[in-house]
Amino acid sequence: MAVSAMLLGGLWQHRQQGMTEEIAGKIIRFHVRANSDAKADQELKLKVRDAVGAYMQPKLSGISDIAQSRKVVKDNLKQIEQVASGIIASEGYTYGVNALLAVTEFPEKTYGDYTFPAGDYEALEVIIGEGEGHNWWCVMYPNLCFFNSAYEVVDSEAEKSLKRALTQEEYKSLMEGKNYKVKFALAERIRELFEND
């Protein structure tokens, strides 16, 4: 009994890890790192975020696959840096800025009803100055970032785009993401009960 409960918990954990990797392979995140945690640097980060978002929204509009999104991001890295540099200079700062497409580790994050699991995701990274401050992130492809100024409301077009990019099981897992920890804790408790018998 204890062995089968342990196997069940291990299989469930392995399945979740596999699903996380599958989802991460179909997503491009948007990541802006502030120069520091100083209030002014954090405010500047949000202004850069808004400017880059406004620049990229029309470029990503209507794109239906990750390869095409990746190409658009790569083709616009220099322009993204120029947009960010313009905001930084207009706010009176001399920080450098670096834009790149890289694989980055992200914590679990909820956007509206969707919870994306922690993991390594490809991301457009915009690093301001030293990049030592708290950061901000969202999902660039499918485009969940730029539909609402609050950056937390996922509209129906974004939902359709997300459904097209993911399998039905992956899409459903994002809706259930908040329950994974509860399910894992339950599996652990069942395993403990079997071990104590």
Secondary structure by P-SEA (a helix, b strand, c coil): caaaaaaaaaaaaaaaaaaaaaaaaabbbbbbbcccccaaaaaaaaaaaaaaaaaacccccccccaaaaaaaaaacaaaaaaaaaaaaaaaccbbbbbbbbbbbbbcccccccccccccccccbbbbccccccccccccccccccccccccccccaaaaaaaaaaccaaaaaaaaaccaaaaaaaaaaaaaaaaaac
